[in-house]
Amino acid sequence: RSLRVHFLQDSPDFQPFRSSMSTIVEEAQESLLCIKQMLTVVFTDALPLQGGDNASPVGIFASKPSSCIPLVVGFCVCAIYIGILEFLGLSLAQFCGIGKGYSRRKKLLKQEKFKISFTEFVFYSMELFVAWRLFAQQHWISPYAWADVGDGEFVEVMKDGATGEVPGFELYTSSRELKAFYMIEFGYYASTFFKVLVRPHKADFWEMAAHHLITALLISFSYYLGHLRIGAVIINIHNCFDPFLHFAKMVNYLVHAAHPMHVLADVSFALCAISFVCSRLLLYPYAIYTTTVTAHWTLAEHVLRVWLVCLYPIHLFWFYLILKVLNKALFAGTVQGDSRSSDEEDEEEEKDTKKKK
């Protein structure tokens, strides 16, 4: 048998497979090295976004299928990360006695919702912290710094990828930590898209599924084009409001509306509404507009812009839901929870009533 294996390994037909596997392993190792570099920059005094030896290849090429491996690694790493956060969130919900006094079905439902909010609160908070450590010193991170360019000239945030005008980086390369940031974001939206499909459906199920799918496609497509810097800006704009929302929901599940601590939910939700208007309704379209009017674009970049525009109606719908919660709060005197969950809770209460009868 050992002679047969040795013969297969030396045969000409086996060499392409061996070469492909070697390339895949190298891509996976480089991807893990990018994540290690990101953690090093975030938790030490290392300078972020340096070129030279810290440059790593980005982009997806038909001639090199293994160029997809970084996104696959990001998906796998993020699935494990989310699994750990969900375990911690469920353990915390059980420790705090969330759902105590309700039927078993509703108790489990409340604990599940707390687990999801805890996971998203920790994830988005950590991503904002990572982004602050990586991009705080980069002037291109703010869309308001993009307009000062010559006629027909690309804004600096779009000078990576095929343009290749970023000092210290060749065509289709970026710093390892920026690449890792992108990998994790893609992994999060791709993995949570499948979770949205299997979880109990909320009132905005289709909007949430479309948002996660379009976002995962946007991240992967901009990675394909090599435009990671504009992607990082759009991701940060989207992430600003989420910690406030999920913190408010966590407090709402933890304490009763009449509890003095519930004021934290009220304050957090107010900040959530303000940050949503500033980031997703004002800054987001401004960023799209600014990149549109400053230079000529390829067909692929026009497709990318169309997908970005497709997210805006979803933002408007979510803002409508936020206004519904605020309207209820004006009459009830406090935030009463996530309006998207109302259909789901009514259904559970209906089941409990029928069971009692």
N, C-alpha and C positions, 0 to 999 in steps of 0.2 A: 504493500500500500504506500509506503514512504517513497519507493522508487517511482510509483505512478504519480504521486503529488509533485515530486521533483521534476518529472517529465512535463507535467502540465504547466508548471511555473516557468519552465524554459521554452515552452512551445510559443511560436509566433502569435498564435491566436490569443494567448493569455496576456501578452504584453500590453495591449491597449487597456484591458481591464485593470491591470496592475498600475499602469500609469494614471488612469482616471481616479482610482482609489487613493493613490499617493497625492494627487492634486486636491481631492476633497479633504483629506486629512490636513494638508497644509493650510487650506482655506479655513477649516474649523479651528486650527491652532492659532492662526492670525486673528480670527474673530474673538477668541477667548483672550488673546493678548490685548485686543482693543478694550475689552471690558475691564481687564486688570489695569490698563493705563487710565481709563476713566475713573476708577475707584482711587487710584493713586493721586490723580489731580484733585479730586473732590476732597479727599481726607488728608492731604499733605500740602506743602507749600510749592509743589511743582507747578511750573507755568503752563497754562492751558493753550491748546491750539498751535503748538509749535510744529514747524515743518521738518525737513531733513529726514533723519532716521525715524522720526515719529509719524511720517506719512504712510498712509495705508491705501491700497487700491479700492475704489468704489465704482459703482455702475454694474449693469447687467448686460452681458454680451451673448448673442446667439452662438458665436463661435467658441464660447467658454461657458458651458452650463454650470460649472462649479462656482461661477460668480454669484449664484443665488444662495450659496451656503451661508453667508453672514446673516441673511434674513431668516433662514431656517434655524440657525443657532440662536438668534434673538427670540424666535418663537418658543424654542425649547426652554431657554433660560427663564423667559418671562412666565411660561406656564408653571414652572417649578416655584418661582417667586410668588406668583399669585396664589398657588396652592398653599404655600406657607402662611401668607397673609390671611387667607380665608380660614385656615385652621385656627390661627390666633384670634381672629374676629369671632368665630363661633365659640371658642373657649371663653372669651371675655363676656360674650352675651349670656352664656350659661352661668358664669361666675356671678354676674350682676343680677341674675334672676329676671332677665327680660321675658315678658309674657306671663309672669306669675299671676295666677288668678284667672287666666283665660282657659278656654278649652285647649286640649293638647294640639289640635290642628292649628289654631290661631297662635298658640305659643311658639310652635315651630316656625310658623310663617314670620312672626316678628323677629325671631332669632336669625332667620335666614336673611331678612332685610337688613338687620343690623350688621351681619357679617359682610354683606355686599357693600354697605356704606363705609364700614371700617376699612375694607380692602381698598376701595377707591380713594378714601381720604388719605391713607398712608401712601399709596402709590403716587397720587398727584402731588402731595406735599413733598415727597422725596424728589420727584422729578423737577419741581420748581427749585428746590435746594440745589440739585445737581446743575440745573441750567444757570442758576445764579453763580455757582462756582466756576462754570465753564465759560459763560458768555458775558459776565458783568462788565468786563473791561473792553468788550468789543463794541465799537460805536455802531456797527451795522445791525446790532440786535434790535434797535428801535426803528420802526418804519419812518418816523419823523426825520431821520437823518438821511433818507434815500433821495430826496428830491433835488439835492444840490449836485446835479450832473449836467454834462453838456448835451447838446441836441443829438439824439440818436445813440447816445452812449449808455451802456448797461450800468444800472445801479450796482454798487460794489457787492451787494449781497448775492447778485447773480453772476459773479465773475468766476465761479468754480465750474466744475463739470467740463463740457466741451470747450467753453471759453478759455479756461486755463490761464487766467490772469491774476490768480492769487499768489503773492510773493512766497517763495519757499515750497510751492507745490506744483507738481507736473499735472498734465491732463488727467482727469478722472482719478484724482487722489484727494484725500482729506486727512486731517489729524485723526489718530486712533480714537481719541475720546469722543470726538464729534460723531464718528462712525458708530461707536458703541451706543451713544445716546439715541441715534437713529434706529439701531437694531432693537433696542429695548422698547422704544415707542411702537415700532411695527409689531413686535411680538405681543405687546399688550393689546392693541386693537384687533389683531388677527385672532388671538386666543379668546378675548372677551366677545367677539362677534359670535363665535360658536356657543358661548355661554348664554348670550342673549336669546339664542334660538331655543335653548332647552329649559330656561328658567320660566316660571309663571309669567304670562304676558301682562304687561301694564298697558295703560291707555295709549302710550306713545310707542308701542312695540315696533311698528313699522318704521317710524322715524328714527328710533334708537338703532335698529338693525341697519337701516340705510346709512346712518351717520357713521357707525363703526366700519361698515363695508367700504364706504367711500373714503374714509380716513385711511384705512389700511391700504387701499389702492393708491391713494395720493402719496403716501409715504413710500410705497414700493416703486411707484412710477417716477417720483422725484429722485429716488435712489438710483433707478435705472438711468436717468439723465445726468446724475452726478451733482444735482443742485441740492446739496444738504444744508447750506446756510439759510436759504429762504425757507426750507422745510423746518429748520429749528426755530425760526421766528414765528411761523404759523402755529407750530406745536405749542410754543410758550404762550401765544395769545389765547389759544384754546384752554390751556391748563390753568390759567389764573383764577377762574371762578369756581372750579370744582371743589377745592378744599373747603371753601365756605359752605357750599351746598351740602356736602356729605357730613361735615361737622354738625350742621344744624339738624340733619336727619338722625344722626347718632344720638344727640341730646334728646330729640323728640321721642326716640325709642326707649331711652334710658329712664326718663322721668315723666311724670304726668304733667299736663299743661298747666295745672294750678301750682306746681312746685316752683319755689323761688329760683332754682337753677335753670328753669326753662327759659329765662331771659337770655341765656347764652344762645339758644336756638334762634330767638327773635333777632338778636344783634347780628349773628352770623348770617342769617338769611337776608337781612337788609344789606350787608356787605356783599353777599352773593349777587343780589339784584343789581347793585351799583357796578360791581366788577363785570357782570355780564353785559351791561349796556356799553361800558367803556371799551371792553376788549372785543367781544364778538359782534356787537352791532355797529360800532364806530371804527375801532382800530383795524379790525379784520378787513372790511371793504376798502378802507384807505390803503392798506398794504397791497391788495389786489390791484387797485386803481394805479398806484404809483409804479408798480412793476409793468403795468400795461402801457403807459404813455412814455416810458423813457428809452425804449429801444425796439428794434425789429426782432421778431420771434420766429422760431421754427414751428412746424405743424405740431410736433410733439409737445412743445411748450404751450401752444394754444389749447391743446387738449387738457393739459394740466390746469390751466386757468379756468376752463369750463367746469372741471370737477370742483375746483375751489368755490366757484360761484354756486354750484349745486348745494353746498352745505348751508348757504345763507338762508334759504327758506326754512330749513330745519331749525336754525337759530331763532328765527322769528316765531315759529310755532312754540318752541320752548319758552321764549319770553312771554308768550301769551299764557302759558301754564304758570309761570312765575307770577304774572299779574293776577291770576286767579287765586293763588295762595295769598298774595298780599291783600287782595280784596276781602278774602275770608278773615284774614288777620285783623283788618280794620273793625270788623263786626264782633269777632270772638275775643279780641284783645291780645291774641298770641297766635303764633304760627301753629297750625293744626296738622302739619305733616305734608307728605308728598302727594299732590293731587293726581299724579300719574298712577298711584296705587289704589285709588278709590274703588275702581271697578273690581280689582282683585279682592279687596277686603270685603266689599259688599257680597261678592260671591261666596266667600268663606263664611260670613255671618248667616247667609241664606242656608248654607249646608248645615251649620250648627243648629239653626232654628228647626229645620226639618228633622234633624236627628232627635231633638228634644221632644218634638211632637210624636 
